[in-house]
Amino acid sequence: MIATLERRNFPVDELRALASSRSAGQTITFRGKPVTVQALGADSFAGVELALFSAGGNISKEYGPIAAKAGALVVDNSSAWRMDADTPLVIPEVNIAAAKDRKRGIIANPNCSTIQMLVALKPLHDAAGIKHIVVSTYQATSGKGHAAVTELLEQSRDVLAGKKADPKVFPIAIAFNAVSDWKAGEQDYSEEEWKMVNETRKILGDPTLAISPTTVRVPVVNAHSESVHVQFTRPMSPEEAKRLLAHAPGVQLHDAAYAPGKHPHALEASGTDAVHVGRIRADIGVPGALNLWIVGDNLRKGAALNAVQIAEAVLAT
Amino acid sequence: MIATLERRNFPVDELRALASSRSAGQTITFRGKPVTVQALGADSFAGVELALFSAGGNISKEYGPIAAKAGALVVDNSSAWRMDADTPLVIPEVNIAAAKDRKRGIIANPNCSTIQMLVALKPLHDAAGIKHIVVSTYQATSGKGHAAVTELLEQSRDVLAGKKADPKVFPIAIAFNAVSDWKAGEQDYSEEEWKMVNETRKILGDPTLAISPTTVRVPVVNAHSESVHVQFTRPMSPEEAKRLLAHAPGVQLHDAAYAPGKHPHALEASGTDAVHVGRIRADIGVPGALNLWIVGDNLRKGAALNAVQIAEAVLAT
């Protein structure tokens, strides 16, 4: 988040770094200068114009309203406020208008998998009305935090050395495997799958949109990939989709013909701001439907970048 | 293939190991006894009752008919004869009756991704008529051969040591990535994707069945996983699907409620004969549709095991 503020030359007068009392006193660097971490408290937000929250749902639930009451625009990276009826859930390229109606002074940042999917699909939705999305994800370990990345790398090392993987952060081995490690939600779906359903419906403003999600973690460090099948209310050709996405905000279109390895992929997308869309194909079985391959950096557009872009867009108005 | 013959106590009088002249003279072990590899030639099949081919499409194209003419039942693991109208394409649990009509004396073994999907879906198809399949795969490197597995492991080692991946077998880095590395087919699909479409249509006997495939390679050594969305001609509940799959041939049903890591996965399925089916969920958006997670050992049921099972079934009749 802090790197994103730096990289985008966000107009910061004073950066206040707030964390638990455990981290208080540590020093971070912002624009080459040291910033001492302060313990988060009820009086932390005096004079703050923008509060970026990325410390888990419970902290956001408690301190988001406190920061908003102190006058800050709150942009919350957790899932705490996403489905709250009085909190807009915003992807700037998709529904920035919703940001105006922030009754609580809080704007929620969507789930990483949802953000990259909707940056890619919104221009198609506007043109032809999406009827049904089937999405299967190939999600990176960085989405589960730093410890998860470390575990992937350590497990990989262990397995390569002939040792057994020793899962701690993940429920089962993630090295050289493909697993669903998210908490259980209703009806045998994972919470991550429900986030993709509910957040997509809220952001697109269609509470009954048909979405069939399967979220899967793969042994990738950073950047999520998604295999997406989309049906529309009228036929859409790959050519039309490519035209719509060629200059769509936040999208980098990969429109080369398919050849082995010729498509966006996680290693290449990691460390970039764009949502990469490739492998746009006319569906073989359903006339007018499309299949796409969508890759994005879940820590950038899927998290910090989107949050900072929300702040940029709101503060500019 | 040879390990499978051993493991299943296949009634072998004499095992003839045929390979290129380069490998001739090498020794392999079958049932504890040495077998000298012979150079494949036009007269290799005299007296042979069963010829199992697994040496690439060109060898199968040339020598399959020669072996059949010499009186052998040919079971071919390559893609050479799969779509030939006079060659049955057989998964014993799914369409063993088709094996009877082998005009060329050749029976083709389907693609690994197709086999595991159809072992799982056939009982559902029989009950409710499949209308549309959307499948996204998470395929292991062993499907591309031994050199591909070695490359995954070496690349992983390199990356963990801070070196750059150096792709040779794969078109781009496979370690810590998710890629489509198959040859290009028509309409921007990969050949692997067309195999899933055409072979499924042939095996189920429905030449227009709607299938929307996306095939993806992940950094897994062995065992393919598949995220499958299925629509039927009449609604099917997860409960009915579980009843149908509980005792289905070749299927191991995982019907525990979803919890993190509680589902079949590649590491666990590798080295097993069954097709593992789990995460059977009622679709959120399309009433009566299902989502499933299907995992199978692509070298066993996806290749050698299925070929040997075809031979067992045909020779038993």
Interface residues (C-beta under 8 A of the other chain):
Chain A: H132 I133 V134 S136 Y138 L152 L153 S156 R157 L160 P167 F170 P171 I172 A173 F176 N177 A178 V179 S180 D181 W182 K183 A184 Q187 D188 Y189 S190 V197 L209 A210 I211 S212 P213 T214 V216 V218 P219 V220 V221 S225 S227 H229 P238 A257 Y258 A259 P260 G261 K262 H263 H265 A266 L267 R279 I280 R281 A282 D283 I284 G285 V286 A289 N291 W293
Chain B: H132 I133 V134 S136 Y138 L153 S156 R157 L160 P167 F170 P171 I172 A173 F176 N177 A178 V179 S180 D181 W182 K183 A184 Q187 D188 Y189 S190 V197 L209 A210 I211 S212 P213 T214 V216 V218 P219 V220 V221 S225 S227 H229 P238 A257 Y258 A259 P260 G261 K262 H263 H265 A266 L267 R279 I280 R281 A282 D283 I284 G285 V286 A289 N291 W293
